[in-house]
Amino acid sequence: AYKNVQPGGCVGCYKWVSFNHDSLLSPKDERPIGNVNPDWVYGFTNRFKFGHADLSVLVNISRGNSIINIQRYTYLQLQGTYNEPLTYVQNSFNPVTNPNGKYAEINASNGAFPFMNNLMVEDGSYLRLKNVQLGYTIDLPGARYARIYVSGINLLTSTNYSGYDPEVGAVGNGIGADINHMPGVDQGSYPAQRIFSFGVNTSF
């Protein structure tokens, strides 16, 4: 990183691009690097019946939306003052052991990121098995019945997003008064719970 473009630049530091080639880093170099709005969303539900047994399935899909992962903003500064996820430590630059490191060298003198950048913007696409319920109906005397069922919520999620939950970050989870005004910004909120339940429906 050239110091006339990037003050404090060094071997092992992150490099920032001056898009307008004026050898300065300024608002003129800002470019869109993501979009909170998905290209498309899709969901389908179906119910299957096999004799006395029945199965219902709900699947949600989101494709093409971006999420700002605020935890990566903290971790990727790599100042050595936080408990870092192992992948960032293993892939950080080191002139001896890892000269081709993906991330900056761990150094207490690393400053905070001066601006939003592509390191913290991730693809938020996902496929989630949202709900599955399996039931069995038993006929009882007098036109009565009992249906026994077991169900699961948030059973499986397929995504490349590194945060806790792409669906939480895609909906909006700001802090305090901004809780509904920050869609696409994931500040490490608690992920959707996986829930299992068992029950009986009956008629009298």
Disulfide bonds with the S-S distance in Angstrom:
Cys10-Cys13 1.94
